[in-house]
């Protein structure tokens, strides 16, 4: 599965795994850097999903406000 196909929950769970591995330590510098880079990519995926959800909620709220008037 490509990064573009990852759902929010999948990206979030993988990001949590990356953080746990980094916090546990014991990795080489190269392994740590690779995990950090993966974590950055996963965080961006999560941000995109959350931004999309925020836009949808705002659109629904705006439509509801217009219906109220």
mmCIF file as Biopython writes it, N, C-alpha, C and O atoms, coordinates in Angstrom:
data_model
#
loop_
_atom_site.group_PDB
_atom_site.id
_atom_site.type_symbol
_atom_site.label_atom_id
_atom_site.label_alt_id
_atom_site.label_comp_id
_atom_site.label_asym_id
_atom_site.label_entity_id
_atom_site.label_seq_id
_atom_site.pdbx_PDB_ins_code
_atom_site.Cartn_x
_atom_site.Cartn_y
_atom_site.Cartn_z
_atom_site.occupancy
_atom_site.B_iso_or_equiv
_atom_site.auth_seq_id
_atom_site.auth_asym_id
_atom_site.pdbx_PDB_model_num
ATOM 1   N N  . UNK A ? 1  ? 0.845   -1.180 0.000  1.0 0.0 1  A 1 
ATOM 2   C CA . UNK A ? 1  ? 0.000   0.000  0.000  1.0 0.0 1  A 1 
ATOM 3   C C  . UNK A ? 1  ? 0.892   1.246  0.000  1.0 0.0 1  A 1 
ATOM 4   O O  . UNK A ? 1  ? 1.844   1.342  0.775  1.0 0.0 1  A 1 
ATOM 5   N N  . UNK A ? 2  ? 0.577   2.168  -0.857 1.0 0.0 2  A 1 
ATOM 6   C CA . UNK A ? 2  ? 1.365   3.399  -0.925 1.0 0.0 2  A 1 
ATOM 7   C C  . UNK A ? 2  ? 0.905   4.362  0.162  1.0 0.0 2  A 1 
ATOM 8   O O  . UNK A ? 2  ? -0.173  4.204  0.736  1.0 0.0 2  A 1 
ATOM 9   N N  . UNK A ? 3  ? 1.733   5.354  0.431  1.0 0.0 3  A 1 
ATOM 10  C CA . UNK A ? 3  ? 1.383   6.344  1.448  1.0 0.0 3  A 1 
ATOM 11  C C  . UNK A ? 3  ? 0.085   7.057  1.105  1.0 0.0 3  A 1 
ATOM 12  O O  . UNK A ? 3  ? -0.698  7.385  1.997  1.0 0.0 3  A 1 
ATOM 13  N N  . UNK A ? 4  ? -0.149  7.298  -0.174 1.0 0.0 4  A 1 
ATOM 14  C CA . UNK A ? 4  ? -1.367  7.984  -0.593 1.0 0.0 4  A 1 
ATOM 15  C C  . UNK A ? 4  ? -2.623  7.183  -0.320 1.0 0.0 4  A 1 
ATOM 16  O O  . UNK A ? 4  ? -3.721  7.739  -0.282 1.0 0.0 4  A 1 
ATOM 17  N N  . UNK A ? 5  ? -2.471  5.881  -0.128 1.0 0.0 5  A 1 
ATOM 18  C CA . UNK A ? 5  ? -3.617  5.023  0.127  1.0 0.0 5  A 1 
ATOM 19  C C  . UNK A ? 5  ? -3.840  4.767  1.621  1.0 0.0 5  A 1 
ATOM 20  O O  . UNK A ? 5  ? -4.842  4.163  2.004  1.0 0.0 5  A 1 
ATOM 21  N N  . UNK A ? 6  ? -2.923  5.217  2.452  1.0 0.0 6  A 1 
ATOM 22  C CA . UNK A ? 6  ? -3.069  4.993  3.886  1.0 0.0 6  A 1 
ATOM 23  C C  . UNK A ? 6  ? -4.221  5.817  4.437  1.0 0.0 6  A 1 
ATOM 24  O O  . UNK A ? 6  ? -4.324  7.016  4.178  1.0 0.0 6  A 1 
ATOM 25  N N  . UNK A ? 7  ? -5.081  5.163  5.196  1.0 0.0 7  A 1 
ATOM 26  C CA . UNK A ? 7  ? -6.132  5.873  5.893  1.0 0.0 7  A 1 
ATOM 27  C C  . UNK A ? 7  ? -5.565  6.532  7.138  1.0 0.0 7  A 1 
ATOM 28  O O  . UNK A ? 7  ? -4.428  6.272  7.531  1.0 0.0 7  A 1 
ATOM 29  N N  . UNK A ? 8  ? -6.364  7.381  7.748  1.0 0.0 8  A 1 
ATOM 30  C CA . UNK A ? 8  ? -5.905  8.088  8.938  1.0 0.0 8  A 1 
ATOM 31  C C  . UNK A ? 8  ? -5.497  7.118  10.039 1.0 0.0 8  A 1 
ATOM 32  O O  . UNK A ? 8  ? -4.421  7.246  10.624 1.0 0.0 8  A 1 
ATOM 33  N N  . UNK A ? 9  ? -6.362  6.148  10.316 1.0 0.0 9  A 1 
ATOM 34  C CA . UNK A ? 9  ? -6.090  5.228  11.409 1.0 0.0 9  A 1 
ATOM 35  C C  . UNK A ? 9  ? -4.827  4.414  11.164 1.0 0.0 9  A 1 
ATOM 36  O O  . UNK A ? 9  ? -4.051  4.173  12.089 1.0 0.0 9  A 1 
ATOM 37  N N  . UNK A ? 10 ? -4.621  3.991  9.924  1.0 0.0 10 A 1 
ATOM 38  C CA . UNK A ? 10 ? -3.421  3.231  9.591  1.0 0.0 10 A 1 
ATOM 39  C C  . UNK A ? 10 ? -2.166  4.083  9.788  1.0 0.0 10 A 1 
ATOM 40  O O  . UNK A ? 10 ? -1.187  3.630  10.380 1.0 0.0 10 A 1 
ATOM 41  N N  . UNK A ? 11 ? -2.206  5.304  9.294  1.0 0.0 11 A 1 
ATOM 42  C CA . UNK A ? 11 ? -1.056  6.198  9.429  1.0 0.0 11 A 1 
ATOM 43  C C  . UNK A ? 11 ? -0.799  6.523  10.893 1.0 0.0 11 A 1 
ATOM 44  O O  . UNK A ? 11 ? 0.351   6.548  11.333 1.0 0.0 11 A 1 
ATOM 45  N N  . UNK A ? 12 ? -1.851  6.770  11.641 1.0 0.0 12 A 1 
ATOM 46  C CA . UNK A ? 12 ? -1.715  7.076  13.070 1.0 0.0 12 A 1 
ATOM 47  C C  . UNK A ? 12 ? -1.106  5.901  13.834 1.0 0.0 12 A 1 
ATOM 48  O O  . UNK A ? 12 ? -0.219  6.087  14.666 1.0 0.0 12 A 1 
ATOM 49  N N  . UNK A ? 13 ? -1.586  4.699  13.547 1.0 0.0 13 A 1 
ATOM 50  C CA . UNK A ? 13 ? -1.064  3.520  14.238 1.0 0.0 13 A 1 
ATOM 51  C C  . UNK A ? 13 ? 0.397   3.271  13.892 1.0 0.0 13 A 1 
ATOM 52  O O  . UNK A ? 13 ? 1.198   2.951  14.770 1.0 0.0 13 A 1 
ATOM 53  N N  . UNK A ? 14 ? 0.747   3.418  12.618 1.0 0.0 14 A 1 
ATOM 54  C CA . UNK A ? 14 ? 2.137   3.236  12.220 1.0 0.0 14 A 1 
ATOM 55  C C  . UNK A ? 14 ? 3.021   4.315  12.848 1.0 0.0 14 A 1 
ATOM 56  O O  . UNK A ? 14 ? 4.145   4.035  13.267 1.0 0.0 14 A 1 
ATOM 57  N N  . UNK A ? 15 ? 2.515   5.539  12.911 1.0 0.0 15 A 1 
ATOM 58  C CA . UNK A ? 15 ? 3.255   6.628  13.545 1.0 0.0 15 A 1 
ATOM 59  C C  . UNK A ? 15 ? 3.500   6.319  15.023 1.0 0.0 15 A 1 
ATOM 60  O O  . UNK A ? 15 ? 4.590   6.570  15.537 1.0 0.0 15 A 1 
ATOM 61  N N  . UNK A ? 16 ? 2.497   5.778  15.700 1.0 0.0 16 A 1 
ATOM 62  C CA . UNK A ? 16 ? 2.665   5.409  17.110 1.0 0.0 16 A 1 
ATOM 63  C C  . UNK A ? 16 ? 3.737   4.335  17.257 1.0 0.0 16 A 1 
ATOM 64  O O  . UNK A ? 16 ? 4.514   4.368  18.211 1.0 0.0 16 A 1 
ATOM 65  N N  . UNK A ? 17 ? 3.791   3.385  16.326 1.0 0.0 17 A 1 
ATOM 66  C CA . UNK A ? 17 ? 4.835   2.348  16.348 1.0 0.0 17 A 1 
ATOM 67  C C  . UNK A ? 17 ? 6.212   2.963  16.151 1.0 0.0 17 A 1 
ATOM 68  O O  . UNK A ? 17 ? 7.169   2.592  16.830 1.0 0.0 17 A 1 
ATOM 69  N N  . UNK A ? 18 ? 6.306   3.902  15.220 1.0 0.0 18 A 1 
ATOM 70  C CA . UNK A ? 18 ? 7.584   4.571  14.955 1.0 0.0 18 A 1 
ATOM 71  C C  . UNK A ? 18 ? 8.060   5.309  16.206 1.0 0.0 18 A 1 
ATOM 72  O O  . UNK A ? 18 ? 9.230   5.219  16.578 1.0 0.0 18 A 1 
ATOM 73  N N  . UNK A ? 19 ? 7.162   6.025  16.841 1.0 0.0 19 A 1 
ATOM 74  C CA . UNK A ? 19 ? 7.517   6.773  18.047 1.0 0.0 19 A 1 
ATOM 75  C C  . UNK A ? 19 ? 7.977   5.817  19.143 1.0 0.0 19 A 1 
ATOM 76  O O  . UNK A ? 19 ? 8.967   6.085  19.825 1.0 0.0 19 A 1 
ATOM 77  N N  . UNK A ? 20 ? 7.265   4.704  19.318 1.0 0.0 20 A 1 
ATOM 78  C CA . UNK A ? 20 ? 7.637   3.738  20.351 1.0 0.0 20 A 1 
ATOM 79  C C  . UNK A ? 20 ? 9.036   3.177  20.097 1.0 0.0 20 A 1 
ATOM 80  O O  . UNK A ? 20 ? 9.825   3.026  21.030 1.0 0.0 20 A 1 
ATOM 81  N N  . UNK A ? 21 ? 9.341   2.871  18.843 1.0 0.0 21 A 1 
ATOM 82  C CA . UNK A ? 21 ? 10.666  2.342  18.508 1.0 0.0 21 A 1 
ATOM 83  C C  . UNK A ? 21 ? 11.751  3.371  18.773 1.0 0.0 21 A 1 
ATOM 84  O O  . UNK A ? 21 ? 12.818  3.038  19.290 1.0 0.0 21 A 1 
ATOM 85  N N  . UNK A ? 22 ? 11.480  4.623  18.417 1.0 0.0 22 A 1 
ATOM 86  C CA . UNK A ? 22 ? 12.464  5.680  18.658 1.0 0.0 22 A 1 
ATOM 87  C C  . UNK A ? 22 ? 12.667  5.906  20.157 1.0 0.0 22 A 1 
ATOM 88  O O  . UNK A ? 22 ? 13.793  6.108  20.610 1.0 0.0 22 A 1 
ATOM 89  N N  . UNK A ? 23 ? 11.583  5.873  20.918 1.0 0.0 23 A 1 
ATOM 90  C CA . UNK A ? 23 ? 11.679  6.090  22.359 1.0 0.0 23 A 1 
ATOM 91  C C  . UNK A ? 23 ? 12.403  4.942  23.057 1.0 0.0 23 A 1 
ATOM 92  O O  . UNK A ? 23 ? 13.076  5.145  24.068 1.0 0.0 23 A 1 
ATOM 93  N N  . UNK A ? 24 ? 12.258  3.729  22.508 1.0 0.0 24 A 1 
ATOM 94  C CA . UNK A ? 24 ? 12.902  2.562  23.119 1.0 0.0 24 A 1 
ATOM 95  C C  . UNK A ? 24 ? 14.417  2.639  22.986 1.0 0.0 24 A 1 
ATOM 96  O O  . UNK A ? 24 ? 15.150  2.101  23.815 1.0 0.0 24 A 1 
ATOM 97  N N  . UNK A ? 25 ? 14.877  3.311  21.938 1.0 0.0 25 A 1 
ATOM 98  C CA . UNK A ? 25 ? 16.314  3.472  21.732 1.0 0.0 25 A 1 
ATOM 99  C C  . UNK A ? 25 ? 16.969  2.196  21.242 1.0 0.0 25 A 1 
ATOM 100 O O  . UNK A ? 25 ? 16.302  1.254  20.814 1.0 0.0 25 A 1 
ATOM 101 N N  . UNK A ? 26 ? 18.302  2.191  21.317 1.0 0.0 26 A 1 
ATOM 102 C CA . UNK A ? 26 ? 19.051  1.023  20.898 1.0 0.0 26 A 1 
ATOM 103 C C  . UNK A ? 26 ? 19.219  0.879  19.395 1.0 0.0 26 A 1 
ATOM 104 O O  . UNK A ? 26 ? 19.673  -0.162 18.919 1.0 0.0 26 A 1 
ATOM 105 N N  . UNK A ? 27 ? 18.861  1.899  18.651 1.0 0.0 27 A 1 
ATOM 106 C CA . UNK A ? 27 ? 18.960  1.854  17.202 1.0 0.0 27 A 1 
ATOM 107 C C  . UNK A ? 27 ? 20.221  2.573  16.747 1.0 0.0 27 A 1 
ATOM 108 O O  . UNK A ? 27 ? 20.762  3.432  17.445 1.0 0.0 27 A 1 
ATOM 109 N N  . UNK A ? 28 ? 20.667  2.200  15.570 1.0 0.0 28 A 1 
ATOM 110 C CA . UNK A ? 28 ? 21.801  2.920  14.994 1.0 0.0 28 A 1 
ATOM 111 C C  . UNK A ? 28 ? 21.318  4.291  14.540 1.0 0.0 28 A 1 
ATOM 112 O O  . UNK A ? 28 ? 20.118  4.547  14.448 1.0 0.0 28 A 1 
ATOM 113 N N  . UNK A ? 29 ? 22.265  5.152  14.263 1.0 0.0 29 A 1 
ATOM 114 C CA . UNK A ? 29 ? 21.921  6.488  13.782 1.0 0.0 29 A 1 
ATOM 115 C C  . UNK A ? 29 ? 21.122  6.394  12.486 1.0 0.0 29 A 1 
ATOM 116 O O  . UNK A ? 29 ? 20.131  7.104  12.315 1.0 0.0 29 A 1 
ATOM 117 N N  . UNK A ? 30 ? 21.544  5.528  11.579 1.0 0.0 30 A 1 
ATOM 118 C CA . UNK A ? 30 ? 20.838  5.380  10.299 1.0 0.0 30 A 1 
ATOM 119 C C  . UNK A ? 30 ? 19.420  4.870  10.502 1.0 0.0 30 A 1 
ATOM 120 O O  . UNK A ? 30 ? 18.491  5.358  9.858  1.0 0.0 30 A 1 
ATOM 121 N N  . UNK A ? 31 ? 19.242  3.896  11.388 1.0 0.0 31 A 1 
ATOM 122 C CA . UNK A ? 31 ? 17.905  3.370  11.664 1.0 0.0 31 A 1 
ATOM 123 C C  . UNK A ? 31 ? 17.032  4.458  12.289 1.0 0.0 31 A 1 
ATOM 124 O O  . UNK A ? 31 ? 15.862  4.603  11.934 1.0 0.0 31 A 1 
ATOM 125 N N  . UNK A ? 32 ? 17.598  5.212  13.208 1.0 0.0 32 A 1 
ATOM 126 C CA . UNK A ? 32 ? 16.855  6.295  13.855 1.0 0.0 32 A 1 
ATOM 127 C C  . UNK A ? 32 ? 16.437  7.352  12.848 1.0 0.0 32 A 1 
ATOM 128 O O  . UNK A ? 32 ? 15.297  7.816  12.867 1.0 0.0 32 A 1 
ATOM 129 N N  . UNK A ? 33 ? 17.350  7.731  11.973 1.0 0.0 33 A 1 
ATOM 130 C CA . UNK A ? 33 ? 17.024  8.737  10.956 1.0 0.0 33 A 1 
ATOM 131 C C  . UNK A ? 33 ? 15.944  8.241  10.005 1.0 0.0 33 A 1 
ATOM 132 O O  . UNK A ? 33 ? 15.033  8.990  9.650  1.0 0.0 33 A 1 
ATOM 133 N N  . UNK A ? 34 ? 16.042  6.980  9.591  1.0 0.0 34 A 1 
ATOM 134 C CA . UNK A ? 34 ? 15.036  6.413  8.695  1.0 0.0 34 A 1 
ATOM 135 C C  . UNK A ? 34 ? 13.667  6.398  9.366  1.0 0.0 34 A 1 
ATOM 136 O O  . UNK A ? 34 ? 12.659  6.726  8.741  1.0 0.0 34 A 1 
ATOM 137 N N  . UNK A ? 35 ? 13.637  6.015  10.641 1.0 0.0 35 A 1 
ATOM 138 C CA . UNK A ? 35 ? 12.365  6.011  11.368 1.0 0.0 35 A 1 
ATOM 139 C C  . UNK A ? 35 ? 11.832  7.428  11.539 1.0 0.0 35 A 1 
ATOM 140 O O  . UNK A ? 35 ? 10.632  7.661  11.391 1.0 0.0 35 A 1 
ATOM 141 N N  . UNK A ? 36 ? 12.706  8.366  11.848 1.0 0.0 36 A 1 
ATOM 142 C CA . UNK A ? 36 ? 12.278  9.752  12.007 1.0 0.0 36 A 1 
ATOM 143 C C  . UNK A ? 36 ? 11.677  10.278 10.704 1.0 0.0 36 A 1 
ATOM 144 O O  . UNK A ? 36 ? 10.638  10.937 10.719 1.0 0.0 36 A 1 
ATOM 145 N N  . UNK A ? 37 ? 12.330  9.988  9.584  1.0 0.0 37 A 1 
ATOM 146 C CA . UNK A ? 37 ? 11.815  10.423 8.279  1.0 0.0 37 A 1 
ATOM 147 C C  . UNK A ? 37 ? 10.461  9.786  7.999  1.0 0.0 37 A 1 
ATOM 148 O O  . UNK A ? 37 ? 9.559   10.444 7.480  1.0 0.0 37 A 1 
ATOM 149 N N  . UNK A ? 38 ? 10.314  8.505  8.339  1.0 0.0 38 A 1 
ATOM 150 C CA . UNK A ? 38 ? 9.031   7.830  8.139  1.0 0.0 38 A 1 
ATOM 151 C C  . UNK A ? 38 ? 7.969   8.482  9.024  1.0 0.0 38 A 1 
ATOM 152 O O  . UNK A ? 38 ? 6.833   8.686  8.594  1.0 0.0 38 A 1 
ATOM 153 N N  . UNK A ? 39 ? 8.336   8.799  10.235 1.0 0.0 39 A 1 
ATOM 154 C CA . UNK A ? 39 ? 7.401   9.453  11.145 1.0 0.0 39 A 1 
ATOM 155 C C  . UNK A ? 39 ? 6.942   10.796 10.618 1.0 0.0 39 A 1 
ATOM 156 O O  . UNK A ? 39 ? 5.763   11.136 10.723 1.0 0.0 39 A 1 
ATOM 157 N N  . UNK A ? 40 ? 7.859   11.563 10.051 1.0 0.0 40 A 1 
ATOM 158 C CA . UNK A ? 40 ? 7.499   12.858 9.461  1.0 0.0 40 A 1 
ATOM 159 C C  . UNK A ? 40 ? 6.492   12.664 8.326  1.0 0.0 40 A 1 
ATOM 160 O O  . UNK A ? 40 ? 5.513   13.403 8.228  1.0 0.0 40 A 1 
ATOM 161 N N  . UNK A ? 41 ? 6.734   11.668 7.469  1.0 0.0 41 A 1 
ATOM 162 C CA . UNK A ? 41 ? 5.824   11.398 6.354  1.0 0.0 41 A 1 
ATOM 163 C C  . UNK A ? 41 ? 4.451   10.973 6.870  1.0 0.0 41 A 1 
ATOM 164 O O  . UNK A ? 41 ? 3.426   11.403 6.342  1.0 0.0 41 A 1 
ATOM 165 N N  . UNK A ? 42 ? 4.432   10.136 7.895  1.0 0.0 42 A 1 
ATOM 166 C CA . UNK A ? 42 ? 3.160   9.687  8.462  1.0 0.0 42 A 1 
ATOM 167 C C  . UNK A ? 42 ? 2.408   10.836 9.126  1.0 0.0 42 A 1 
ATOM 168 O O  . UNK A ? 42 ? 1.184   10.917 9.029  1.0 0.0 42 A 1 
ATOM 169 N N  . UNK A ? 43 ? 3.130   11.716 9.791  1.0 0.0 43 A 1 
ATOM 170 C CA . UNK A ? 43 ? 2.491   12.875 10.422 1.0 0.0 43 A 1 
ATOM 171 C C  . UNK A ? 43 ? 1.836   13.761 9.362  1.0 0.0 43 A 1 
ATOM 172 O O  . UNK A ? 43 ? 0.749   14.292 9.589  1.0 0.0 43 A 1 
ATOM 173 N N  . UNK A ? 44 ? 2.479   13.926 8.218  1.0 0.0 44 A 1 
ATOM 174 C CA . UNK A ? 44 ? 1.896   14.725 7.138  1.0 0.0 44 A 1 
ATOM 175 C C  . UNK A ? 44 ? 0.628   14.075 6.596  1.0 0.0 44 A 1 
ATOM 176 O O  . UNK A ? 44 ? -0.341  14.764 6.277  1.0 0.0 44 A 1 
ATOM 177 N N  . UNK A ? 45 ? 0.636   12.756 6.493  1.0 0.0 45 A 1 
ATOM 178 C CA . UNK A ? 45 ? -0.563  12.041 6.038  1.0 0.0 45 A 1 
ATOM 179 C C  . UNK A ? 45 ? -1.705  12.268 7.018  1.0 0.0 45 A 1 
ATOM 180 O O  . UNK A ? 45 ? -2.833  12.545 6.612  1.0 0.0 45 A 1 
ATOM 181 N N  . UNK A ? 46 ? -1.409  12.150 8.314  1.0 0.0 46 A 1 
ATOM 182 C CA . UNK A ? 46 ? -2.430  12.392 9.333  1.0 0.0 46 A 1 
ATOM 183 C C  . UNK A ? 46 ? -2.952  13.819 9.249  1.0 0.0 46 A 1 
ATOM 184 O O  . UNK A ? 46 ? -4.159  14.043 9.337  1.0 0.0 46 A 1 
ATOM 185 N N  . UNK A ? 47 ? -2.061  14.778 9.082  1.0 0.0 47 A 1 
ATOM 186 C CA . UNK A ? 47 ? -2.469  16.177 8.962  1.0 0.0 47 A 1 
ATOM 187 C C  . UNK A ? 47 ? -3.406  16.389 7.776  1.0 0.0 47 A 1 
ATOM 188 O O  . UNK A ? 47 ? -4.393  17.117 7.882  1.0 0.0 47 A 1 
ATOM 189 N N  . UNK A ? 48 ? -3.095  15.750 6.642  1.0 0.0 48 A 1 
ATOM 190 C CA . UNK A ? 48 ? -3.960  15.889 5.462  1.0 0.0 48 A 1 
ATOM 191 C C  . UNK A ? 48 ? -5.354  15.330 5.734  1.0 0.0 48 A 1 
ATOM 192 O O  . UNK A ? 48 ? -6.359  15.942 5.372  1.0 0.0 48 A 1 
ATOM 193 N N  . UNK A ? 49 ? -5.404  14.166 6.373  1.0 0.0 49 A 1 
ATOM 194 C CA . UNK A ? 49 ? -6.707  13.569 6.685  1.0 0.0 49 A 1 
ATOM 195 C C  . UNK A ? 49 ? -7.489  14.457 7.651  1.0 0.0 49 A 1 
ATOM 196 O O  . UNK A ? 49 ? -8.691  14.658 7.477  1.0 0.0 49 A 1 
ATOM 197 N N  . UNK A ? 50 ? -6.818  14.981 8.655  1.0 0.0 50 A 1 
ATOM 198 C CA . UNK A ? 50 ? -7.502  15.842 9.624  1.0 0.0 50 A 1 
ATOM 199 C C  . UNK A ? 50 ? -7.966  17.144 8.989  1.0 0.0 50 A 1 
ATOM 200 O O  . UNK A ? 50 ? -9.042  17.643 9.318  1.0 0.0 50 A 1 
ATOM 201 N N  . UNK A ? 51 ? -7.170  17.697 8.084  1.0 0.0 51 A 1 
ATOM 202 C CA . UNK A ? 51 ? -7.574  18.919 7.386  1.0 0.0 51 A 1 
ATOM 203 C C  . UNK A ? 51 ? -8.811  18.654 6.538  1.0 0.0 51 A 1 
ATOM 204 O O  . UNK A ? 51 ? -9.721  19.481 6.491  1.0 0.0 51 A 1 
ATOM 205 N N  . UNK A ? 52 ? -8.849  17.508 5.872  1.0 0.0 52 A 1 
ATOM 206 C CA . UNK A ? 52 ? -10.021 17.152 5.072  1.0 0.0 52 A 1 
ATOM 207 C C  . UNK A ? 52 ? -11.263 16.984 5.933  1.0 0.0 52 A 1 
ATOM 208 O O  . UNK A ? 52 ? -12.351 17.420 5.556  1.0 0.0 52 A 1 
ATOM 209 N N  . UNK A ? 53 ? -11.101 16.356 7.081  1.0 0.0 53 A 1 
ATOM 210 C CA . UNK A ? 53 ? -12.230 16.180 7.996  1.0 0.0 53 A 1 
ATOM 211 C C  . UNK A ? 53 ? -12.706 17.532 8.513  1.0 0.0 53 A 1 
ATOM 212 O O  . UNK A ? 53 ? -13.909 17.776 8.615  1.0 0.0 53 A 1 
ATOM 213 N N  . UNK A ? 54 ? -11.760 18.408 8.840  1.0 0.0 54 A 1 
ATOM 214 C CA . UNK A ? 54 ? -12.108 19.746 9.334  1.0 0.0 54 A 1 
ATOM 215 C C  . UNK A ? 54 ? -12.910 20.513 8.276  1.0 0.0 54 A 1 
ATOM 216 O O  . UNK A ? 54 ? -13.898 21.173 8.599  1.0 0.0 54 A 1 
ATOM 217 N N  . UNK A ? 55 ? -12.482 20.423 7.021  1.0 0.0 55 A 1 
ATOM 218 C CA . UNK A ? 55 ? -13.198 21.110 5.942  1.0 0.0 55 A 1 
ATOM 219 C C  . UNK A ? 55 ? -14.619 20.580 5.803  1.0 0.0 55 A 1 
ATOM 220 O O  . UNK A ? 55 ? -15.558 21.348 5.593  1.0 0.0 55 A 1 
ATOM 221 N N  . UNK A ? 56 ? -14.773 19.270 5.920  1.0 0.0 56 A 1 
ATOM 222 C CA . UNK A ? 56 ? -16.110 18.680 5.798  1.0 0.0 56 A 1 
ATOM 223 C C  . UNK A ? 56 ? -17.020 19.150 6.925  1.0 0.0 56 A 1 
ATOM 224 O O  . UNK A ? 56 ? -18.183 19.480 6.692  1.0 0.0 56 A 1 
ATOM 225 N N  . UNK A ? 57 ? -16.491 19.179 8.147  1.0 0.0 57 A 1 
ATOM 226 C CA . UNK A ? 57 ? -17.281 19.632 9.292  1.0 0.0 57 A 1 
ATOM 227 C C  . UNK A ? 57 ? -17.660 21.100 9.113  1.0 0.0 57 A 1 
ATOM 228 O O  . UNK A ? 57 ? -18.807 21.479 9.349  1.0 0.0 57 A 1 
ATOM 229 N N  . UNK A ? 58 ? -16.707 21.919 8.697  1.0 0.0 58 A 1 
ATOM 230 C CA . UNK A ? 58 ? -16.995 23.341 8.496  1.0 0.0 58 A 1 
ATOM 231 C C  . UNK A ? 58 ? -18.042 23.542 7.412  1.0 0.0 58 A 1 
ATOM 232 O O  . UNK A ? 58 ? -18.896 24.421 7.534  1.0 0.0 58 A 1 
ATOM 233 N N  . UNK A ? 59 ? -17.990 22.742 6.356  1.0 0.0 59 A 1 
ATOM 234 C CA . UNK A ? 59 ? -18.981 22.856 5.286  1.0 0.0 59 A 1 
ATOM 235 C C  . UNK A ? 59 ? -20.375 22.487 5.789  1.0 0.0 59 A 1 
ATOM 236 O O  . UNK A ? 59 ? -21.353 23.155 5.454  1.0 0.0 59 A 1 
ATOM 237 N N  . UNK A ? 60 ? -20.465 21.441 6.582  1.0 0.0 60 A 1 
ATOM 238 C CA . UNK A ? 60 ? -21.759 21.028 7.133  1.0 0.0 60 A 1 
ATOM 239 C C  . UNK A ? 60 ? -22.289 22.107 8.078  1.0 0.0 60 A 1 
ATOM 240 O O  . UNK A ? 60 ? -23.473 22.440 8.038  1.0 0.0 60 A 1 
ATOM 241 N N  . UNK A ? 61 ? -21.423 22.648 8.918  1.0 0.0 61 A 1 
ATOM 242 C CA . UNK A ? 61 ? -21.853 23.687 9.838  1.0 0.0 61 A 1 
ATOM 243 C C  . UNK A ? 61 ? -22.290 24.946 9.090  1.0 0.0 61 A 1 
ATOM 244 O O  . UNK A ? 61 ? -23.268 25.585 9.479  1.0 0.0 61 A 1 
ATOM 245 N N  . UNK A ? 62 ? -21.586 25.304 8.036  1.0 0.0 62 A 1 
ATOM 246 C CA . UNK A ? 62 ? -21.963 26.468 7.242  1.0 0.0 62 A 1 
ATOM 247 C C  . UNK A ? 62 ? -23.312 26.248 6.559  1.0 0.0 62 A 1 
ATOM 248 O O  . UNK A ? 62 ? -24.136 27.161 6.505  1.0 0.0 62 A 1 
ATOM 249 N N  . UNK A ? 63 ? -23.539 25.054 6.043  1.0 0.0 63 A 1 
ATOM 250 C CA . UNK A ? 63 ? -24.821 24.736 5.394  1.0 0.0 63 A 1 
ATOM 251 C C  . UNK A ? 63 ? -25.942 24.770 6.414  1.0 0.0 63 A 1 
ATOM 252 O O  . UNK A ? 63 ? -27.033 25.257 6.117  1.0 0.0 63 A 1 
ATOM 253 N N  . UNK A ? 64 ? -25.695 24.264 7.604  1.0 0.0 64 A 1 
ATOM 254 C CA . UNK A ? 64 ? -26.711 24.280 8.642  1.0 0.0 64 A 1 
ATOM 255 C C  . UNK A ? 64 ? -27.035 25.700 9.070  1.0 0.0 64 A 1 
ATOM 256 O O  . UNK A ? 64 ? -28.191 26.024 9.344  1.0 0.0 64 A 1 
ATOM 257 N N  . UNK A ? 65 ? -26.022 26.541 9.129  1.0 0.0 65 A 1 
ATOM 258 C CA . UNK A ? 65 ? -26.237 27.945 9.493  1.0 0.0 65 A 1 
ATOM 259 C C  . UNK A ? 65 ? -27.053 28.668 8.426  1.0 0.0 65 A 1 
ATOM 260 O O  . UNK A ? 65 ? -27.902 29.499 8.747  1.0 0.0 65 A 1 
ATOM 261 N N  . UNK A ? 66 ? -26.796 28.352 7.153  1.0 0.0 66 A 1 
ATOM 262 C CA . UNK A ? 66 ? -27.573 28.968 6.068  1.0 0.0 66 A 1 
ATOM 263 C C  . UNK A ? 66 ? -29.017 28.501 6.106  1.0 0.0 66 A 1 
ATOM 264 O O  . UNK A ? 66 ? -29.931 29.290 5.864  1.0 0.0 66 A 1 
ATOM 265 N N  . UNK A ? 67 ? -29.229 27.241 6.405  1.0 0.0 67 A 1 
ATOM 266 C CA . UNK A ? 67 ? -30.601 26.704 6.490  1.0 0.0 67 A 1 
ATOM 267 C C  . UNK A ? 67 ? -31.372 27.344 7.628  1.0 0.0 67 A 1 
ATOM 268 O O  . UNK A ? 67 ? -32.590 27.502 7.553  1.0 0.0 67 A 1 
ATOM 269 N N  . UNK A ? 68 ? -30.654 27.713 8.689  1.0 0.0 68 A 1 
ATOM 270 C CA . UNK A ? 68 ? -31.275 28.318 9.857  1.0 0.0 68 A 1 
ATOM 271 C C  . UNK A ? 68 ? -31.783 29.723 9.550  1.0 0.0 68 A 1 
ATOM 272 O O  . UNK A ? 68 ? -32.796 30.154 10.099 1.0 0.0 68 A 1 
ATOM 273 N N  . UNK A ? 69 ? -31.082 30.431 8.677  1.0 0.0 69 A 1 
ATOM 274 C CA . UNK A ? 69 ? -31.450 31.824 8.360  1.0 0.0 69 A 1 
ATOM 275 C C  . UNK A ? 69 ? -32.621 31.836 7.465  1.0 0.0 69 A 1 
ATOM 276 O O  . UNK A ? 69 ? -33.091 32.906 7.078  1.0 0.0 69 A 1 
#
